[in-house]
Amino acid sequence: MSPTTHPTAAGNVTFLGAGPGDPGLLTLRAVEALAAADVLIAEPAVLDVVRAHARDGVDTPQLTVIDEASTTAGIPVLRDAANLVMEAARSGRRVVRAVSGDPGLDGDAAGEMLACAAEGIPFEVVPGVAAAVGVPAYAGVPLSGAEGADVRFVDARTASERCWTEVGASDGTVVVSTTLETVAAAAGELVSAGRKPDTPMTVTIAGTTTRQRTWSATLGSVAQVLKQAKVLPSPDGHQAVIAVVGERSAPARRDQLSWFESKPLFGWRVLVPRTKEQAASLSDQLRSYGAVPHEVPTIAVEPPRTPQQMERAVKGLVTGRYEWIAFTSVNAVKAVREKFEEYGLDARAFAGIKVAAVGEQTAASLIEFGVKPDLVPSGEQSAAGLLEDWPPYDPVFDPIDRVFLPRADIATETLVAGLIELGWEVDDVTAYRTVRASPPPADTREAIKGGGFDAVLFTSSSTVRNLVGIAGKPHNVTVIACIGPATAKTAEEHGLRVDVMAPEPSVHKLAQALADFGAARREAALSAGEHVTRPSERRPGARRRRTT
């Protein structure tokens, strides 16, 4: 019986490993436990990672740091973690205690487990990806191979002299958990214990996240390498790092195996000026290229001022007034769906009606509604592309000559004119209004104008106009990517240099084009023997402000 899904009168506790940083490293069992939790007690570093999978209304008492000296050393002491866990469990609730990495290898969850055992409170452990294992994998440093390996794990903050002596006497791979400012001291301990100064070493900070950086050095040169990279001295020197010592961390190997940091848009902050609903799949695609998408709505969608026209059209769908309904956006699908729900209708009301969608995203939104489109453009995903495939009205085969076109109040007349030319009658109905969104927060506006973003994706002319209107013009170091010629022309009219244009008007092709641009830029830097930088690092002062 799973204690997280079948609570006893005394409640229960799940000790859960949230992994080293990448939200995608949560296990399926962890997600299941989080969804069932009544109380979520998480370390601050992983709270955002795990809270996304918890149900609405879950109680999240905060752990607070009480020992400033420990904070400086990078080992924050948290207030009453065990007491919070026990108090919640005694009240009969399902408690999830989330820790960074793995509960059995990272941190001190064992003490809290013993407290549960002493009081007879049932608990379970959901293992996570330990930092000492996950970070080297993301850094391109496999710890073992076909021939096997002697791998030692050392926490430099608590390692004894005997531990250093034993590890130094071996010739196996050593994984050292330490901090940025003490990694050189840890290297010195290994050299003093017998390791050769020219032994390869990698140092990785912010492992498994898009802030990850890895430096290749040797035990004898690591201090100089970090100094030359201008990461030390630093006020952030207390940040945790994972260092791997041994031949498996040799630069020649890592250059071939560094799959994560070599992604085409690794670490790029990409501005996506669309609504959150529209940006979801695009942001997921950008993350797959290593980017950090930042969604900024430039328009807000509101109901039409006079809803009667929309109400008559939806009733006409049910009574057989239309042969076709054409959706030109996800927002149009949403508007019709909401009106259906208002009348107690569902996708079955589309029976006998042909359905067209202007592109892949609109089609996907319809499929989610339970409607499979009869017509999606085979070529260009636009109103013009839809017209190329739209059949002319034929009185023999088409019993009804009318098309329902639910659209935005500012939509162009291209589709209406083309359908009329094909012999169709068109009910062009305002399904929703688009208005300029409120300005984003001040720090976002400053990042846009000051060069804090590496790229911005413009998916229409209106996104250009609205973004400039509510937030200002992007800095000249920011890569400007446009979905097509019309959008690019608008961007240029606003004084922007267009660097990337999609080969066809598709948001996914636009993201791919930006990734190709990033890959070419990276390859050019490597071929020239230069360090790979992001566009935002080219602005004045960017390097001096960078600390990780």
Secondary structure as UniProt FT lines:
FT   TURN            3..5
FT   TURN            9..10
FT   STRAND          12..17
FT   HELIX           23..25
FT   HELIX           28..36
FT   STRAND          39..42
FT   HELIX           44..46
FT   HELIX           47..51
FT   TURN            52..53
FT   TURN            56..57
FT   HELIX           68..72
FT   TURN            73..74
FT   TURN            79..80
FT   HELIX           81..90
FT   TURN            91..92
FT   STRAND          94..99
FT   TURN            103..105
FT   HELIX           109..119
FT   STRAND          123..126
FT   HELIX           131..138
FT   TURN            139..140
FT   TURN            146..147
FT   STRAND          151..155
FT   TURN            156..158
FT   HELIX           161..169
FT   STRAND          173..179
FT   TURN            180..182
FT   HELIX           183..192
FT   TURN            193..194
FT   TURN            197..198
FT   STRAND          200..205
FT   TURN            207..208
FT   TURN            210..211
FT   STRAND          213..218
FT   TURN            219..221
FT   HELIX           222..228
FT   TURN            229..230
FT   TURN            235..238
FT   STRAND          240..245
FT   HELIX           247..249
FT   HELIX           251..257
FT   TURN            261..262
FT   TURN            264..267
FT   STRAND          269..272
FT   HELIX           276..288
FT   TURN            289..290
FT   STRAND          292..295
FT   STRAND          299..302
FT   HELIX           308..319
FT   STRAND          324..327
FT   HELIX           330..342
FT   TURN            343..344
FT   HELIX           347..350
FT   TURN            351..352
FT   STRAND          354..357
FT   HELIX           360..369
FT   HELIX           383..389
FT   TURN            395..397
FT   STRAND          402..408
FT   TURN            409..410
FT   HELIX           414..421
FT   TURN            422..423
FT   STRAND          425..436
FT   HELIX           442..450
FT   STRAND          455..458
FT   HELIX           461..471
FT   TURN            476..477
FT   STRAND          479..482
FT   HELIX           485..493
FT   TURN            494..495
FT   STRAND          498..501
FT   HELIX           507..527
FT   TURN            528..529
FT   HELIX           535..538
FT   TURN            540..541
FT   HELIX           542..545
//
